[in-house]
Amino acid sequence: MNFALSDEHKMLQTAVRSFAEKEIAPLVEEAE
């Protein structure tokens, strides 16, 4: 099995991470 991330997976991971930092992090800070 190949466990290495494909470029597509890396792009998706980067997009999800940046979305989380922009959209979710501020909500978490407000909730505290």
mmCIF entry with sequence, helices, sheets and N, C-alpha, C, O atoms, coordinates in Angstrom:
data_MODEL
# 
_entry.id   MODEL 
# 
_entity.id                         1 
_entity.type                       polymer 
_entity.pdbx_number_of_molecules   1 
# 
_entity_poly.entity_id                      1 
_entity_poly.type                           'polypeptide(L)' 
_entity_poly.nstd_linkage                   no 
_entity_poly.nstd_monomer                   no 
_entity_poly.pdbx_seq_one_letter_code       MNFALSDEHKMLQTAVRSFAEKEIAPLVEEAE 
_entity_poly.pdbx_seq_one_letter_code_can   MNFALSDEHKMLQTAVRSFAEKEIAPLVEEAE 
_entity_poly.pdbx_strand_id                 A 
# 
loop_
_entity_poly_seq.entity_id 
_entity_poly_seq.num 
_entity_poly_seq.mon_id 
_entity_poly_seq.hetero 
1 1  MET n 
1 2  ASN n 
1 3  PHE n 
1 4  ALA n 
1 5  LEU n 
1 6  SER n 
1 7  ASP n 
1 8  GLU n 
1 9  HIS n 
1 10 LYS n 
1 11 MET n 
1 12 LEU n 
1 13 GLN n 
1 14 THR n 
1 15 ALA n 
1 16 VAL n 
1 17 ARG n 
1 18 SER n 
1 19 PHE n 
1 20 ALA n 
1 21 GLU n 
1 22 LYS n 
1 23 GLU n 
1 24 ILE n 
1 25 ALA n 
1 26 PRO n 
1 27 LEU n 
1 28 VAL n 
1 29 GLU n 
1 30 GLU n 
1 31 ALA n 
1 32 GLU n 
# 
_struct_asym.id          A 
_struct_asym.entity_id   1 
# 
loop_
_struct_conf.conf_type_id 
_struct_conf.id 
_struct_conf.pdbx_PDB_helix_id 
_struct_conf.beg_label_comp_id 
_struct_conf.beg_label_asym_id 
_struct_conf.beg_label_seq_id 
_struct_conf.pdbx_beg_PDB_ins_code 
_struct_conf.end_label_comp_id 
_struct_conf.end_label_asym_id 
_struct_conf.end_label_seq_id 
_struct_conf.pdbx_end_PDB_ins_code 
_struct_conf.beg_auth_comp_id 
_struct_conf.beg_auth_asym_id 
_struct_conf.beg_auth_seq_id 
_struct_conf.end_auth_comp_id 
_struct_conf.end_auth_asym_id 
_struct_conf.end_auth_seq_id 
_struct_conf.pdbx_PDB_helix_class 
_struct_conf.details 
_struct_conf.pdbx_PDB_helix_length 
HELX_P HELX_P1 AA1 ASP A 7  ? PHE A 19 ? ASP A 7  PHE A 19 1 ? 13 
HELX_P HELX_P2 AA2 ALA A 20 ? ILE A 24 ? ALA A 20 ILE A 24 3 ? 5  
HELX_P HELX_P3 AA3 ALA A 25 ? ALA A 31 ? ALA A 25 ALA A 31 1 ? 7  
# 
_struct_conf_type.id          HELX_P 
_struct_conf_type.criteria    ? 
_struct_conf_type.reference   ? 
# 
loop_
_atom_site.group_PDB 
_atom_site.id 
_atom_site.type_symbol 
_atom_site.label_atom_id 
_atom_site.label_alt_id 
_atom_site.label_comp_id 
_atom_site.label_asym_id 
_atom_site.label_entity_id 
_atom_site.label_seq_id 
_atom_site.pdbx_PDB_ins_code 
_atom_site.Cartn_x 
_atom_site.Cartn_y 
_atom_site.Cartn_z 
_atom_site.occupancy 
_atom_site.B_iso_or_equiv 
_atom_site.pdbx_formal_charge 
_atom_site.auth_seq_id 
_atom_site.auth_comp_id 
_atom_site.auth_asym_id 
_atom_site.auth_atom_id 
_atom_site.pdbx_PDB_model_num 
ATOM 1   N N  . MET A 1 1  ? 0.840   -1.198 0.000  1.00 0.00 ? 1  MET A N  1 
ATOM 2   C CA . MET A 1 1  ? 0.000   0.000  0.000  1.00 0.00 ? 1  MET A CA 1 
ATOM 3   C C  . MET A 1 1  ? 0.874   1.246  0.000  1.00 0.00 ? 1  MET A C  1 
ATOM 4   O O  . MET A 1 1  ? 1.987   1.251  0.526  1.00 0.00 ? 1  MET A O  1 
ATOM 5   N N  . ASN A 1 2  ? 0.346   2.289  -0.597 1.00 0.00 ? 2  ASN A N  1 
ATOM 6   C CA . ASN A 1 2  ? 1.088   3.547  -0.677 1.00 0.00 ? 2  ASN A CA 1 
ATOM 7   C C  . ASN A 1 2  ? 0.469   4.538  0.301  1.00 0.00 ? 2  ASN A C  1 
ATOM 8   O O  . ASN A 1 2  ? -0.663  4.986  0.122  1.00 0.00 ? 2  ASN A O  1 
ATOM 9   N N  . PHE A 1 3  ? 1.234   4.870  1.338  1.00 0.00 ? 3  PHE A N  1 
ATOM 10  C CA . PHE A 1 3  ? 0.714   5.785  2.347  1.00 0.00 ? 3  PHE A CA 1 
ATOM 11  C C  . PHE A 1 3  ? 1.133   7.223  2.110  1.00 0.00 ? 3  PHE A C  1 
ATOM 12  O O  . PHE A 1 3  ? 0.738   8.120  2.856  1.00 0.00 ? 3  PHE A O  1 
ATOM 13  N N  . ALA A 1 4  ? 1.932   7.449  1.073  1.00 0.00 ? 4  ALA A N  1 
ATOM 14  C CA . ALA A 1 4  ? 2.350   8.815  0.763  1.00 0.00 ? 4  ALA A CA 1 
ATOM 15  C C  . ALA A 1 4  ? 1.152   9.603  0.239  1.00 0.00 ? 4  ALA A C  1 
ATOM 16  O O  . ALA A 1 4  ? 0.322   9.078  -0.503 1.00 0.00 ? 4  ALA A O  1 
ATOM 17  N N  . LEU A 1 5  ? 1.079   10.857 0.635  1.00 0.00 ? 5  LEU A N  1 
ATOM 18  C CA . LEU A 1 5  ? -0.009  11.703 0.153  1.00 0.00 ? 5  LEU A CA 1 
ATOM 19  C C  . LEU A 1 5  ? 0.266   12.134 -1.279 1.00 0.00 ? 5  LEU A C  1 
ATOM 20  O O  . LEU A 1 5  ? 1.377   12.541 -1.619 1.00 0.00 ? 5  LEU A O  1 
ATOM 21  N N  . SER A 1 6  ? -0.755  12.039 -2.104 1.00 0.00 ? 6  SER A N  1 
ATOM 22  C CA . SER A 1 6  ? -0.632  12.566 -3.453 1.00 0.00 ? 6  SER A CA 1 
ATOM 23  C C  . SER A 1 6  ? -0.690  14.083 -3.402 1.00 0.00 ? 6  SER A C  1 
ATOM 24  O O  . SER A 1 6  ? -1.077  14.657 -2.384 1.00 0.00 ? 6  SER A O  1 
ATOM 25  N N  . ASP A 1 7  ? -0.311  14.731 -4.487 1.00 0.00 ? 7  ASP A N  1 
ATOM 26  C CA . ASP A 1 7  ? -0.367  16.196 -4.540 1.00 0.00 ? 7  ASP A CA 1 
ATOM 27  C C  . ASP A 1 7  ? -1.788  16.684 -4.274 1.00 0.00 ? 7  ASP A C  1 
ATOM 28  O O  . ASP A 1 7  ? -1.993  17.707 -3.621 1.00 0.00 ? 7  ASP A O  1 
ATOM 29  N N  . GLU A 1 8  ? -2.757  15.945 -4.784 1.00 0.00 ? 8  GLU A N  1 
ATOM 30  C CA . GLU A 1 8  ? -4.155  16.345 -4.598 1.00 0.00 ? 8  GLU A CA 1 
ATOM 31  C C  . GLU A 1 8  ? -4.529  16.303 -3.117 1.00 0.00 ? 8  GLU A C  1 
ATOM 32  O O  . GLU A 1 8  ? -5.204  17.201 -2.612 1.00 0.00 ? 8  GLU A O  1 
ATOM 33  N N  . HIS A 1 9  ? -4.089  15.264 -2.436 1.00 0.00 ? 9  HIS A N  1 
ATOM 34  C CA . HIS A 1 9  ? -4.359  15.179 -1.007 1.00 0.00 ? 9  HIS A CA 1 
ATOM 35  C C  . HIS A 1 9  ? -3.671  16.302 -0.252 1.00 0.00 ? 9  HIS A C  1 
ATOM 36  O O  . HIS A 1 9  ? -4.239  16.868 0.682  1.00 0.00 ? 9  HIS A O  1 
ATOM 37  N N  . LYS A 1 10 ? -2.439  16.629 -0.658 1.00 0.00 ? 10 LYS A N  1 
ATOM 38  C CA . LYS A 1 10 ? -1.722  17.719 0.012  1.00 0.00 ? 10 LYS A CA 1 
ATOM 39  C C  . LYS A 1 10 ? -2.434  19.047 -0.192 1.00 0.00 ? 10 LYS A C  1 
ATOM 40  O O  . LYS A 1 10 ? -2.534  19.848 0.737  1.00 0.00 ? 10 LYS A O  1 
ATOM 41  N N  . MET A 1 11 ? -2.928  19.285 -1.394 1.00 0.00 ? 11 MET A N  1 
ATOM 42  C CA . MET A 1 11 ? -3.664  20.522 -1.671 1.00 0.00 ? 11 MET A CA 1 
ATOM 43  C C  . MET A 1 11 ? -4.927  20.580 -0.823 1.00 0.00 ? 11 MET A C  1 
ATOM 44  O O  . MET A 1 11 ? -5.258  21.626 -0.264 1.00 0.00 ? 11 MET A O  1 
ATOM 45  N N  . LEU A 1 12 ? -5.634  19.456 -0.727 1.00 0.00 ? 12 LEU A N  1 
ATOM 46  C CA . LEU A 1 12 ? -6.854  19.409 0.068  1.00 0.00 ? 12 LEU A CA 1 
ATOM 47  C C  . LEU A 1 12 ? -6.540  19.665 1.535  1.00 0.00 ? 12 LEU A C  1 
ATOM 48  O O  . LEU A 1 12 ? -7.245  20.415 2.208  1.00 0.00 ? 12 LEU A O  1 
ATOM 49  N N  . GLN A 1 13 ? -5.476  19.035 2.023  1.00 0.00 ? 13 GLN A N  1 
ATOM 50  C CA . GLN A 1 13 ? -5.087  19.212 3.418  1.00 0.00 ? 13 GLN A CA 1 
ATOM 51  C C  . GLN A 1 13 ? -4.747  20.669 3.703  1.00 0.00 ? 13 GLN A C  1 
ATOM 52  O O  . GLN A 1 13 ? -5.136  21.212 4.737  1.00 0.00 ? 13 GLN A O  1 
ATOM 53  N N  . THR A 1 14 ? -4.021  21.297 2.785  1.00 0.00 ? 14 THR A N  1 
ATOM 54  C CA . THR A 1 14 ? -3.659  22.707 2.956  1.00 0.00 ? 14 THR A CA 1 
ATOM 55  C C  . THR A 1 14 ? -4.904  23.584 2.955  1.00 0.00 ? 14 THR A C  1 
ATOM 56  O O  . THR A 1 14 ? -5.018  24.506 3.763  1.00 0.00 ? 14 THR A O  1 
ATOM 57  N N  . ALA A 1 15 ? -5.832  23.299 2.054  1.00 0.00 ? 15 ALA A N  1 
ATOM 58  C CA . ALA A 1 15 ? -7.055  24.095 1.966  1.00 0.00 ? 15 ALA A CA 1 
ATOM 59  C C  . ALA A 1 15 ? -7.884  23.955 3.236  1.00 0.00 ? 15 ALA A C  1 
ATOM 60  O O  . ALA A 1 15 ? -8.408  24.943 3.750  1.00 0.00 ? 15 ALA A O  1 
ATOM 61  N N  . VAL A 1 16 ? -8.004  22.738 3.738  1.00 0.00 ? 16 VAL A N  1 
ATOM 62  C CA . VAL A 1 16 ? -8.778  22.505 4.958  1.00 0.00 ? 16 VAL A CA 1 
ATOM 63  C C  . VAL A 1 16 ? -8.124  23.212 6.136  1.00 0.00 ? 16 VAL A C  1 
ATOM 64  O O  . VAL A 1 16 ? -8.806  23.819 6.962  1.00 0.00 ? 16 VAL A O  1 
ATOM 65  N N  . ARG A 1 17 ? -6.786  23.130 6.211  1.00 0.00 ? 17 ARG A N  1 
ATOM 66  C CA . ARG A 1 17 ? -6.091  23.772 7.325  1.00 0.00 ? 17 ARG A CA 1 
ATOM 67  C C  . ARG A 1 17 ? -6.278  25.284 7.279  1.00 0.00 ? 17 ARG A C  1 
ATOM 68  O O  . ARG A 1 17 ? -6.549  25.900 8.310  1.00 0.00 ? 17 ARG A O  1 
ATOM 69  N N  . SER A 1 18 ? -6.140  25.889 6.109  1.00 0.00 ? 18 SER A N  1 
ATOM 70  C CA . SER A 1 18 ? -6.281  27.346 6.021  1.00 0.00 ? 18 SER A CA 1 
ATOM 71  C C  . SER A 1 18 ? -7.723  27.758 6.311  1.00 0.00 ? 18 SER A C  1 
ATOM 72  O O  . SER A 1 18 ? -7.961  28.792 6.935  1.00 0.00 ? 18 SER A O  1 
ATOM 73  N N  . PHE A 1 19 ? -8.684  26.954 5.859  1.00 0.00 ? 19 PHE A N  1 
ATOM 74  C CA . PHE A 1 19 ? -10.089 27.236 6.172  1.00 0.00 ? 19 PHE A CA 1 
ATOM 75  C C  . PHE A 1 19 ? -10.310 27.189 7.679  1.00 0.00 ? 19 PHE A C  1 
ATOM 76  O O  . PHE A 1 19 ? -10.967 28.063 8.245  1.00 0.00 ? 19 PHE A O  1 
ATOM 77  N N  . ALA A 1 20 ? -9.767  26.178 8.317  1.00 0.00 ? 20 ALA A N  1 
ATOM 78  C CA . ALA A 1 20 ? -9.948  26.041 9.763  1.00 0.00 ? 20 ALA A CA 1 
ATOM 79  C C  . ALA A 1 20 ? -9.335  27.226 10.495 1.00 0.00 ? 20 ALA A C  1 
ATOM 80  O O  . ALA A 1 20 ? -9.929  27.754 11.435 1.00 0.00 ? 20 ALA A O  1 
ATOM 81  N N  . GLU A 1 21 ? -8.148  27.644 10.067 1.00 0.00 ? 21 GLU A N  1 
ATOM 82  C CA . GLU A 1 21 ? -7.488  28.768 10.730 1.00 0.00 ? 21 GLU A CA 1 
ATOM 83  C C  . GLU A 1 21 ? -8.289  30.057 10.561 1.00 0.00 ? 21 GLU A C  1 
ATOM 84  O O  . GLU A 1 21 ? -8.379  30.860 11.490 1.00 0.00 ? 21 GLU A O  1 
ATOM 85  N N  . LYS A 1 22 ? -8.869  30.255 9.378  1.00 0.00 ? 22 LYS A N  1 
ATOM 86  C CA . LYS A 1 22 ? -9.601  31.496 9.114  1.00 0.00 ? 22 LYS A CA 1 
ATOM 87  C C  . LYS A 1 22 ? -10.997 31.482 9.727  1.00 0.00 ? 22 LYS A C  1 
ATOM 88  O O  . LYS A 1 22 ? -11.441 32.490 10.277 1.00 0.00 ? 22 LYS A O  1 
ATOM 89  N N  . GLU A 1 23 ? -11.692 30.348 9.637  1.00 0.00 ? 23 GLU A N  1 
ATOM 90  C CA . GLU A 1 23 ? -13.111 30.298 9.986  1.00 0.00 ? 23 GLU A CA 1 
ATOM 91  C C  . GLU A 1 23 ? -13.376 29.759 11.391 1.00 0.00 ? 23 GLU A C  1 
ATOM 92  O O  . GLU A 1 23 ? -14.253 30.258 12.095 1.00 0.00 ? 23 GLU A O  1 
ATOM 93  N N  . ILE A 1 24 ? -12.618 28.746 11.793 1.00 0.00 ? 24 ILE A N  1 
ATOM 94  C CA . ILE A 1 24 ? -12.931 28.058 13.045 1.00 0.00 ? 24 ILE A CA 1 
ATOM 95  C C  . ILE A 1 24 ? -12.179 28.654 14.224 1.00 0.00 ? 24 ILE A C  1 
ATOM 96  O O  . ILE A 1 24 ? -12.748 28.793 15.306 1.00 0.00 ? 24 ILE A O  1 
ATOM 97  N N  . ALA A 1 25 ? -10.917 29.008 14.039 1.00 0.00 ? 25 ALA A N  1 
ATOM 98  C CA . ALA A 1 25 ? -10.124 29.551 15.142 1.00 0.00 ? 25 ALA A CA 1 
ATOM 99  C C  . ALA A 1 25 ? -10.778 30.773 15.794 1.00 0.00 ? 25 ALA A C  1 
ATOM 100 O O  . ALA A 1 25 ? -10.826 30.829 17.023 1.00 0.00 ? 25 ALA A O  1 
ATOM 101 N N  . PRO A 1 26 ? -11.279 31.746 15.043 1.00 0.00 ? 26 PRO A N  1 
ATOM 102 C CA . PRO A 1 26 ? -11.932 32.896 15.687 1.00 0.00 ? 26 PRO A CA 1 
ATOM 103 C C  . PRO A 1 26 ? -13.150 32.490 16.519 1.00 0.00 ? 26 PRO A C  1 
ATOM 104 O O  . PRO A 1 26 ? -13.416 33.091 17.560 1.00 0.00 ? 26 PRO A O  1 
ATOM 105 N N  . LEU A 1 27 ? -13.885 31.480 16.069 1.00 0.00 ? 27 LEU A N  1 
ATOM 106 C CA . LEU A 1 27 ? -15.050 31.023 16.823 1.00 0.00 ? 27 LEU A CA 1 
ATOM 107 C C  . LEU A 1 27 ? -14.619 30.395 18.140 1.00 0.00 ? 27 LEU A C  1 
ATOM 108 O O  . LEU A 1 27 ? -15.268 30.583 19.170 1.00 0.00 ? 27 LEU A O  1 
ATOM 109 N N  . VAL A 1 28 ? -13.529 29.652 18.102 1.00 0.00 ? 28 VAL A N  1 
ATOM 110 C CA . VAL A 1 28 ? -13.021 29.023 19.319 1.00 0.00 ? 28 VAL A CA 1 
ATOM 111 C C  . VAL A 1 28 ? -12.571 30.095 20.304 1.00 0.00 ? 28 VAL A C  1 
ATOM 112 O O  . VAL A 1 28 ? -12.823 29.980 21.504 1.00 0.00 ? 28 VAL A O  1 
ATOM 113 N N  . GLU A 1 29 ? -11.911 31.131 19.809 1.00 0.00 ? 29 GLU A N  1 
ATOM 114 C CA . GLU A 1 29 ? -11.451 32.202 20.689 1.00 0.00 ? 29 GLU A CA 1 
ATOM 115 C C  . GLU A 1 29 ? -12.636 32.930 21.322 1.00 0.00 ? 29 GLU A C  1 
ATOM 116 O O  . GLU A 1 29 ? -12.573 33.309 22.492 1.00 0.00 ? 29 GLU A O  1 
ATOM 117 N N  . GLU A 1 30 ? -13.711 33.126 20.566 1.00 0.00 ? 30 GLU A N  1 
ATOM 118 C CA . GLU A 1 30 ? -14.903 33.782 21.110 1.00 0.00 ? 30 GLU A CA 1 
ATOM 119 C C  . GLU A 1 30 ? -15.560 32.925 22.184 1.00 0.00 ? 30 GLU A C  1 
ATOM 120 O O  . GLU A 1 30 ? -16.084 33.453 23.165 1.00 0.00 ? 30 GLU A O  1 
ATOM 121 N N  . ALA A 1 31 ? -15.536 31.627 22.007 1.00 0.00 ? 31 ALA A N  1 
ATOM 122 C CA . ALA A 1 31 ? -16.224 30.721 22.924 1.00 0.00 ? 31 ALA A CA 1 
ATOM 123 C C  . ALA A 1 31 ? -15.519 30.636 24.276 1.00 0.00 ? 31 ALA A C  1 
ATOM 124 O O  . ALA A 1 31 ? -16.161 30.334 25.283 1.00 0.00 ? 31 ALA A O  1 
ATOM 125 N N  . GLU A 1 32 ? -14.236 30.893 24.317 1.00 0.00 ? 32 GLU A N  1 
ATOM 126 C CA . GLU A 1 32 ? -13.483 30.742 25.569 1.00 0.00 ? 32 GLU A CA 1 
ATOM 127 C C  . GLU A 1 32 ? -13.780 31.860 26.545 1.00 0.00 ? 32 GLU A C  1 
ATOM 128 O O  . GLU A 1 32 ? -13.228 31.881 27.645 1.00 0.00 ? 32 GLU A O  1 
# 
